[in-house]
Amino acid sequence: MAHYAFLNMQNIVTEVIVGKDETDGPTNWEMHYGNFREQVCKRTSYNTRGGVHINGGTPFRKNYAGIGYKYDESRDAFIPPQPYNSWSLDENTCTWVAPIAMPSDNNRYDWDEDNQQWIQIT
């Protein structure tokens, strides 16, 4: 099974479905589903995160598409919504990065945009 993302006119993902595997027959499934729905349709990989295939396979379109993600045609990548104005896009992973790295001490943290720091969740 393969996953497919439908895009609106601004290239924002509106829905993700499970569909036919891209090797199933001679059909171009992106075109097939897109024509059926009258929306642009792009295949997405459930196992791709930050440009890495979690099972060691070939990564595809940088990230698994989610509703609200943007498809960037020049990067051929799905990019999640920017979580905070201060975060910048990592061009290699197409994920958002905080201006300060989150502490790696096994505690839970939340980003405080007003003070530009990580706050430990207690």
C-alpha positions as CSV (number, residue, x, y, z in Angstrom):
1,M,0.0,0.0,0.0
2,A,1.1,3.5,-0.8
3,H,-0.1,6.9,0.7
4,Y,-1.2,9.9,-1.4
5,A,-1.6,13.5,-0.4
6,F,-4.2,15.8,-2.0
7,L,-3.2,19.5,-2.4
8,N,-5.3,22.6,-2.7
9,M,-4.4,25.5,-5.0
10,Q,-1.8,26.8,-2.5
11,N,-0.1,23.3,-2.4
12,I,-1.3,22.7,1.1
13,V,-2.2,19.1,2.0
14,T,-6.0,18.8,2.5
15,E,-6.1,15.0,2.9
16,V,-3.9,11.9,2.9
17,I,-5.2,8.5,1.8
18,V,-4.0,4.9,1.5
19,G,-4.1,3.8,-2.1
20,K,-2.6,1.4,-4.7
21,D,1.1,0.7,-4.6
22,E,2.9,2.7,-7.3
23,T,4.2,-0.6,-8.8
24,D,0.6,-2.0,-9.0
25,G,0.0,-2.1,-12.8
26,P,0.9,0.4,-15.5
27,T,-1.2,3.1,-13.9
28,N,0.2,6.4,-12.7
29,W,-1.6,6.5,-9.4
30,E,-0.8,10.1,-8.6
31,M,-2.6,11.1,-11.9
32,H,-5.4,8.6,-11.4
33,Y,-6.3,9.8,-7.9
34,G,-5.7,13.4,-8.9
35,N,-8.0,13.2,-11.9
36,F,-10.7,11.4,-9.8
37,R,-10.7,14.1,-7.1
38,E,-9.8,17.0,-9.5
39,Q,-7.0,18.0,-7.2
40,V,-3.2,17.6,-7.5
41,C,-2.1,14.3,-5.9
42,K,1.4,13.5,-4.7
43,R,2.6,10.2,-3.3
44,T,4.1,10.4,0.2
45,S,6.1,7.9,2.2
46,Y,4.8,6.9,5.6
47,N,8.3,5.9,6.6
48,T,10.1,9.1,5.6
49,R,10.9,11.7,8.3
50,G,13.4,14.5,8.0
51,G,14.8,13.1,4.8
52,V,15.5,9.7,6.3
53,H,13.7,6.5,5.7
54,I,13.1,5.0,9.2
55,N,13.4,1.4,7.9
56,G,16.7,2.0,6.0
57,G,15.0,2.4,2.6
58,T,15.1,5.3,0.2
59,P,13.6,8.5,1.7
60,F,10.9,10.1,-0.4
61,R,9.8,13.8,-0.4
62,K,11.6,14.6,2.9
63,N,8.6,14.0,5.2
64,Y,5.4,12.0,5.3
65,A,2.7,14.5,4.4
66,G,0.1,15.6,7.0
67,I,-2.9,17.8,6.7
68,G,-1.7,21.4,6.7
69,Y,1.8,20.5,5.3
70,K,2.9,22.4,2.3
71,Y,4.3,20.7,-0.8
72,D,7.3,22.6,-2.1
73,E,7.7,21.7,-5.8
74,S,11.3,23.1,-6.1
75,R,12.4,20.9,-3.2
76,D,10.0,18.0,-4.0
77,A,9.3,17.9,-0.3
78,F,6.5,18.1,2.2
79,I,7.1,20.7,4.8
80,P,5.2,20.9,8.1
81,P,3.7,24.2,9.2
82,Q,6.1,26.5,11.0
83,P,5.5,26.0,14.7
84,Y,6.9,29.4,15.8
85,N,8.1,32.5,14.0
86,S,11.6,32.2,15.5
87,W,12.2,28.7,14.1
88,S,14.0,28.3,10.8
89,L,13.7,25.7,8.1
90,D,16.5,23.1,7.9
91,E,17.0,22.8,4.1
92,N,18.4,19.3,4.3
93,T,15.5,17.8,6.4
94,C,12.7,20.2,5.5
95,T,11.8,20.4,9.2
96,W,11.7,23.4,11.5
97,V,14.5,24.0,14.0
98,A,14.4,26.1,17.2
99,P,17.0,28.9,17.6
100,I,18.3,27.1,20.7
101,A,18.7,23.3,20.8
102,M,16.3,21.5,23.2
103,P,18.2,20.1,26.3
104,S,18.9,16.4,26.0
105,D,18.5,15.3,29.6
106,N,15.4,13.1,29.2
107,N,13.0,15.7,30.6
108,R,10.1,17.1,28.7
109,Y,10.2,20.6,27.4
110,D,8.0,23.1,25.6
111,W,9.2,26.1,23.6
112,D,8.5,29.6,25.1
113,E,8.4,31.8,22.0
114,D,8.1,35.1,24.0
115,N,11.3,34.4,26.0
116,Q,13.0,32.3,23.3
117,Q,13.8,29.4,25.5
118,W,12.9,25.9,26.4
119,I,10.7,25.5,29.6
120,Q,10.8,22.2,31.4
121,I,7.3,20.6,31.7
122,T,6.7,19.4,35.3
